[in-house]
Amino acid sequence: MFENLSDRLAKTLRNISGRGRLTEDNIKDTLREVRMALLEADVALPVVRDFINKVKERAIGVEVNKSLTPGQEFVKIVQAELEAAMGEANESLNLATPCRDFTGRSARGGENHQRG
């Protein structure tokens, strides 16, 4: 999904280069590409709509930082919204819990796995 999104963004960001401010008109095509990439990655439509609306609200009217291009500023906004949607911290999986078989006994074997 991220490679597809990255490729689509790279193609459309050329349209918003050379602007001092992000506007609805100059990010429209890029938002469409982000929407299509997310839908192609099987992200649920309500999630995509919400994500696009948040990016749009945050991006429209933003003054482009002098050290960034408009495309870079837009990517920064998209990245921040992706992080917010997916969670900013990695949650570790607890794989230490023992597996149980259908009888409720430990499936690891040993002394806990006795035939009755």
Residue frames as a rotation matrix with the C-alpha (Angstrom) as fourth column:
MET 1
0.569 0.823 0.000 0.00
0.823 -0.569 0.000 0.00
0.000 0.000 -1.000 0.00
PHE 2
0.524 -0.380 -0.763 2.71
0.185 -0.823 0.537 2.49
-0.832 -0.422 -0.361 0.96
GLU 3
-0.612 -0.753 0.243 4.70
0.379 -0.010 0.925 1.94
-0.694 0.658 0.292 -2.23
ASN 4
-0.222 0.637 0.738 1.58
0.954 -0.014 0.299 2.47
0.201 0.771 -0.604 -4.33
LEU 5
0.765 0.511 -0.391 0.71
0.607 -0.775 0.176 5.61
-0.213 -0.372 -0.904 -2.37
SER 6
0.100 -0.838 -0.537 4.26
0.184 -0.514 0.838 6.88
-0.978 -0.182 0.103 -2.68
ASP 7
-0.687 -0.341 0.642 4.30
0.645 0.123 0.755 6.32
-0.336 0.932 0.135 -6.45
ARG 8
0.170 0.857 0.487 0.95
0.943 -0.286 0.172 8.05
0.287 0.430 -0.856 -6.91
LEU 9
0.720 0.056 -0.692 2.01
0.422 -0.827 0.372 11.00
-0.551 -0.560 -0.619 -4.78
ALA 10
-0.307 -0.937 -0.168 5.26
0.331 -0.270 0.904 11.44
-0.892 0.222 0.393 -6.68
LYS 11
-0.538 0.152 0.829 3.37
0.842 0.048 0.538 11.62
0.042 0.987 -0.153 -9.99
THR 12
0.375 0.853 0.362 0.85
0.803 -0.494 0.332 14.20
0.463 0.166 -0.871 -8.84
LEU 13
0.394 -0.245 -0.886 3.03
0.690 -0.558 0.461 16.40
-0.607 -0.793 -0.050 -6.63
ARG 14
-0.674 -0.638 0.372 4.47
0.716 -0.442 0.540 18.04
-0.181 0.630 0.755 -9.71
ASN 15
-0.045 0.771 0.635 1.10
0.738 -0.403 0.541 19.76
0.674 0.493 -0.550 -10.12
ILE 16
0.877 0.442 -0.186 1.44
0.440 -0.588 0.679 21.70
0.191 -0.677 -0.710 -6.88
SER 17
-0.050 -0.955 -0.293 5.06
0.955 -0.132 0.266 22.77
-0.293 -0.266 0.918 -7.18
GLY 18
-0.724 -0.375 0.578 5.87
0.567 -0.802 0.190 26.45
0.392 0.466 0.793 -7.42
ARG 19
0.293 0.871 0.394 2.94
0.258 -0.469 0.845 27.57
0.921 -0.146 -0.362 -5.23
GLY 20
-0.660 -0.544 0.519 3.29
-0.286 -0.457 -0.842 29.56
0.695 -0.704 0.146 -2.04
ARG 21
-0.467 0.613 0.637 0.08
-0.792 0.029 -0.610 28.27
-0.393 -0.789 0.472 -0.52
LEU 22
-0.962 0.239 0.131 -1.78
0.268 0.918 0.292 24.98
-0.051 0.316 -0.947 -0.72
THR 23
-0.496 0.851 -0.174 -5.27
-0.825 -0.524 -0.212 25.47
-0.272 0.038 0.962 -2.13
GLU 24
0.157 0.655 0.739 -8.16
-0.231 0.752 -0.617 23.15
-0.960 -0.074 0.270 -2.86
ASP 25
0.866 0.194 -0.461 -7.54
-0.468 -0.006 -0.883 23.57
-0.174 0.981 0.086 -6.59
ASN 26
0.190 -0.878 -0.440 -3.86
-0.855 0.072 -0.514 22.66
0.483 0.474 -0.737 -6.51
ILE 27
-0.704 -0.434 0.563 -4.24
-0.659 0.695 -0.288 19.62
-0.266 -0.574 -0.775 -4.22
LYS 28
0.293 0.956 0.032 -7.41
-0.854 0.277 -0.440 18.21
-0.429 0.102 0.898 -5.81
ASP 29
0.533 -0.117 -0.838 -5.64
-0.594 0.654 -0.469 15.77
0.603 0.748 0.279 -8.15
THR 30
-0.578 -0.813 -0.065 -3.21
-0.477 0.402 -0.782 14.67
0.662 -0.421 -0.620 -5.46
LEU 31
-0.474 0.505 0.721 -6.06
-0.757 0.185 -0.627 13.97
-0.451 -0.843 0.295 -3.04
ARG 32
0.600 0.696 -0.394 -7.76
-0.798 0.487 -0.356 11.91
-0.056 0.528 0.847 -5.75
GLU 33
0.109 -0.657 -0.746 -4.61
-0.451 0.636 -0.626 9.81
0.886 0.405 -0.227 -6.15
VAL 34
-0.811 -0.346 0.472 -4.33
-0.561 0.229 -0.795 9.31
0.167 -0.910 -0.380 -2.38
ARG 35
0.022 0.924 0.381 -8.00
-0.864 0.209 -0.458 8.25
-0.503 -0.319 0.803 -2.29
MET 36
0.652 0.227 -0.723 -7.50
-0.665 0.628 -0.403 5.76
0.363 0.744 0.561 -5.14
ALA 37
-0.348 -0.864 -0.362 -4.34
-0.455 0.494 -0.741 4.29
0.819 -0.093 -0.566 -3.58
LEU 38
-0.731 0.119 0.672 -6.12
-0.648 0.187 -0.738 3.73
-0.214 -0.975 -0.060 -0.26
LEU 39
0.363 0.931 0.046 -9.16
-0.830 0.345 -0.438 2.18
-0.423 0.120 0.898 -1.93
GLU 40
0.445 -0.280 -0.851 -6.95
-0.586 0.628 -0.513 -0.11
0.677 0.727 0.116 -4.02
ALA 41
-0.697 -0.716 -0.045 -5.29
-0.378 0.420 -0.825 -1.20
0.609 -0.558 -0.564 -0.77
ASP 42
-0.174 0.769 -0.615 -8.76
0.456 0.617 0.642 -2.29
0.873 -0.168 -0.458 0.47
VAL 43
-0.975 -0.020 -0.221 -9.11
0.202 -0.498 -0.844 0.47
-0.093 -0.867 0.489 3.05
ALA 44
-0.219 0.975 -0.027 -12.79
0.930 0.200 -0.308 0.87
-0.295 -0.093 -0.951 3.95
LEU 45
-0.156 0.232 0.960 -14.57
0.701 -0.658 0.274 3.70
0.695 0.716 -0.060 2.13
PRO 46
0.866 0.496 0.062 -15.69
0.315 -0.639 0.702 5.52
0.387 -0.588 -0.710 5.32
VAL 47
0.470 -0.788 -0.398 -12.10
0.590 -0.055 0.806 5.46
-0.656 -0.614 0.439 6.59
VAL 48
-0.399 -0.611 0.684 -10.83
0.917 -0.247 0.314 6.81
-0.023 0.752 0.658 3.26
ARG 49
0.284 0.595 0.752 -13.42
0.569 -0.736 0.367 9.60
0.772 0.324 -0.548 3.21
ASP 50
0.949 0.068 -0.307 -12.58
0.306 -0.421 0.854 10.61
-0.071 -0.905 -0.420 6.77
PHE 51
0.126 -0.989 -0.079 -8.84
0.747 0.042 0.664 10.52
-0.653 -0.142 0.744 6.06
ILE 52
-0.339 -0.219 0.915 -9.16
0.877 -0.426 0.223 12.61
0.340 0.878 0.337 2.87
ASN 53
0.625 0.647 0.436 -11.35
0.414 -0.749 0.517 15.17
0.661 -0.142 -0.737 4.64
LYS 54
0.801 -0.383 -0.460 -8.82
0.398 -0.233 0.887 15.50
-0.447 -0.894 -0.035 7.47
VAL 55
-0.247 -0.926 0.284 -5.92
0.860 -0.075 0.504 15.95
-0.445 0.369 0.816 5.04
LYS 56
-0.096 0.301 0.949 -7.92
0.773 -0.578 0.262 18.48
0.627 0.758 -0.177 3.02
GLU 57
0.876 0.482 -0.005 -8.92
0.356 -0.639 0.681 20.49
0.325 -0.599 -0.732 6.11
ARG 58
0.573 -0.724 -0.384 -5.37
0.450 -0.114 0.886 20.53
-0.685 -0.680 0.260 7.34
ALA 59
-0.291 -0.792 0.536 -3.75
0.872 0.011 0.489 21.33
-0.394 0.610 0.688 3.98
ILE 60
0.241 0.436 0.867 -5.97
0.822 -0.566 0.056 24.05
0.515 0.700 -0.495 2.52
GLY 61
0.879 0.120 0.461 -4.57
-0.005 -0.966 0.259 27.49
0.476 -0.230 -0.849 3.20
VAL 62
0.688 -0.692 -0.217 -1.30
0.499 0.235 0.834 26.26
-0.526 -0.683 0.507 4.65
GLU 63
0.751 -0.579 -0.317 1.58
-0.658 -0.697 -0.285 28.57
-0.056 0.423 -0.905 3.92
VAL 64
0.819 -0.506 -0.270 4.43
0.339 0.807 -0.483 26.56
0.463 0.304 0.833 2.48
ASN 65
0.704 -0.656 -0.271 7.49
0.232 -0.148 0.961 26.54
-0.671 -0.740 0.049 4.73
LYS 66
0.668 -0.470 -0.577 10.36
-0.706 -0.646 -0.291 28.39
-0.236 0.602 -0.763 3.05
SER 67
-0.384 -0.901 0.201 12.64
-0.797 0.433 0.421 25.35
-0.467 0.002 -0.884 3.33
LEU 68
-0.441 0.314 0.841 10.07
0.296 0.935 -0.194 22.99
-0.847 0.164 -0.505 1.74
THR 69
-0.954 0.284 -0.097 8.41
-0.169 -0.238 0.956 22.75
0.248 0.929 0.275 -1.64
PRO 70
-0.182 0.962 0.205 4.61
-0.983 -0.186 -0.002 22.68
0.037 -0.202 0.979 -1.75
GLY 71
0.328 0.268 -0.906 4.78
-0.414 0.903 0.116 18.96
0.849 0.337 0.407 -2.55
GLN 72
-0.591 -0.626 -0.508 6.96
0.236 0.468 -0.852 18.29
0.771 -0.624 -0.129 0.46
GLU 73
-0.814 0.365 0.452 4.60
-0.581 -0.524 -0.622 20.27
0.010 -0.769 0.639 2.67
PHE 74
0.203 0.942 -0.266 1.67
-0.924 0.274 0.265 18.20
0.323 0.192 0.927 1.40
VAL 75
0.087 -0.265 -0.960 3.53
-0.013 0.964 -0.267 14.93
0.996 0.036 0.081 1.96
LYS 76
-0.898 -0.428 0.106 4.30
-0.068 -0.104 -0.992 16.08
0.436 -0.898 0.064 5.51
ILE 77
-0.389 0.847 0.362 0.57
-0.917 -0.319 -0.240 16.59
-0.088 -0.426 0.901 6.12
VAL 78
0.425 0.530 -0.734 -0.36
-0.638 0.751 0.173 13.22
0.643 0.394 0.657 4.59
GLN 79
-0.346 -0.650 -0.676 2.29
0.105 0.689 -0.717 11.47
0.932 -0.319 -0.170 6.68
ALA 80
-0.912 0.013 0.410 1.07
-0.392 -0.325 -0.861 13.10
0.122 -0.946 0.301 9.89
GLU 81
0.018 0.996 0.083 -2.53
-0.999 0.021 -0.029 12.05
-0.031 -0.082 0.996 9.16
LEU 82
0.290 0.000 -0.957 -1.45
-0.327 0.940 -0.099 8.48
0.900 0.341 0.272 8.30
GLU 83
-0.739 -0.623 -0.258 0.42
0.067 0.314 -0.947 8.29
0.671 -0.717 -0.190 11.60
ALA 84
-0.680 0.555 0.479 -2.62
-0.722 -0.392 -0.570 9.61
-0.129 -0.734 0.667 13.47
ALA 85
0.308 0.863 -0.401 -4.91
-0.912 0.387 0.132 7.11
0.270 0.325 0.907 11.72
MET 86
0.381 -0.223 -0.897 -2.65
-0.095 0.956 -0.278 4.10
0.920 0.191 0.343 12.21
GLY 87
0.952 -0.110 -0.284 -1.27
0.298 0.136 0.945 5.01
-0.065 -0.985 0.162 15.62
GLU 88
0.705 -0.696 0.138 1.88
-0.587 -0.682 -0.437 6.92
0.398 0.227 -0.889 16.33
ALA 89
-0.160 -0.762 0.627 3.54
-0.944 0.304 0.128 4.25
-0.289 -0.572 -0.768 18.47
ASN 90
-0.291 -0.006 -0.957 4.23
-0.488 0.861 0.143 0.66
0.823 0.509 -0.253 17.61
GLU 91
0.419 0.469 0.777 2.31
-0.902 0.316 0.295 -1.69
-0.107 -0.825 0.556 19.83
SER 92
-0.694 -0.693 -0.193 4.19
-0.704 0.710 -0.016 -4.86
0.148 0.125 -0.981 20.61
LEU 93
0.308 0.766 -0.565 2.42
-0.564 0.625 0.540 -8.18
0.766 0.153 0.624 20.34
ASN 94
-0.087 -0.268 0.959 2.30
-0.942 0.336 0.008 -10.36
-0.325 -0.903 -0.282 23.43
LEU 95
0.222 0.077 -0.972 3.29
-0.666 0.740 -0.093 -13.74
0.713 0.668 0.216 22.04
ALA 96
-0.761 -0.620 0.192 4.13
-0.533 0.428 -0.730 -15.17
0.370 -0.658 -0.656 25.47
THR 97
-0.013 0.811 0.584 0.62
-0.915 0.226 -0.335 -16.44
-0.403 -0.539 0.739 26.23
PRO 98
-0.785 -0.317 0.533 0.36
-0.169 0.936 0.307 -20.22
-0.596 0.151 -0.789 25.91
CYS 99
-0.529 0.596 -0.604 -1.68
-0.724 0.055 0.687 -21.69
0.443 0.801 0.403 23.10
ARG 100
-0.394 0.495 0.775 -4.63
-0.534 0.563 -0.631 -23.88
-0.748 -0.662 0.043 24.06
ASP 101
-0.983 0.169 -0.070 -6.07
0.045 0.598 0.800 -26.79
0.177 0.784 -0.596 22.15
PHE 102
-0.354 0.932 0.082 -9.81
-0.314 -0.201 0.928 -27.37
0.881 0.303 0.363 21.78
THR 103
0.233 0.427 -0.874 -10.00
0.645 0.605 0.467 -29.04
0.728 -0.672 -0.134 25.23
GLY 104
0.890 0.085 0.448 -8.50
-0.198 -0.813 0.548 -26.04
0.410 -0.577 -0.707 27.00
ARG 105
0.699 -0.713 -0.049 -5.21
0.465 0.402 0.789 -27.79
-0.543 -0.574 0.613 27.74
SER 106
0.222 -0.735 -0.641 -1.87
-0.538 -0.640 0.548 -26.33
-0.813 0.224 -0.537 26.80
ALA 107
0.987 0.158 -0.020 -1.02
-0.093 0.472 -0.877 -27.19
-0.129 0.867 0.481 23.20
ARG 108
0.359 -0.929 -0.091 2.73
-0.914 -0.330 -0.235 -27.00
0.188 0.168 -0.968 23.87
GLY 109
0.392 -0.202 -0.897 3.02
-0.017 0.974 -0.227 -30.58
0.920 0.105 0.379 25.10
GLY 110
-0.652 -0.711 0.264 5.05
-0.336 -0.041 -0.941 -31.72
0.680 -0.702 -0.212 28.08
GLU 111
-0.936 0.225 -0.271 3.50
0.352 0.554 -0.754 -32.40
-0.020 -0.801 -0.598 31.46
ASN 112
-0.555 0.773 -0.308 0.48
-0.448 -0.590 -0.672 -30.19
-0.701 -0.235 0.673 30.76
HIS 113
-0.057 0.513 -0.857 -0.50
-0.986 0.104 0.128 -32.22
0.155 0.852 0.500 27.70
GLN 114
-0.841 -0.194 0.505 -1.67
-0.360 0.898 -0.254 -35.53
-0.404 -0.395 -0.825 29.11
ARG 115
-0.534 0.699 -0.475 -4.15
-0.308 0.362 0.880 -37.96
0.787 0.616 0.022 27.66
GLY 116
-0.500 0.421 0.757 -7.10
-0.857 -0.113 -0.503 -38.61
-0.126 -0.900 0.417 29.89
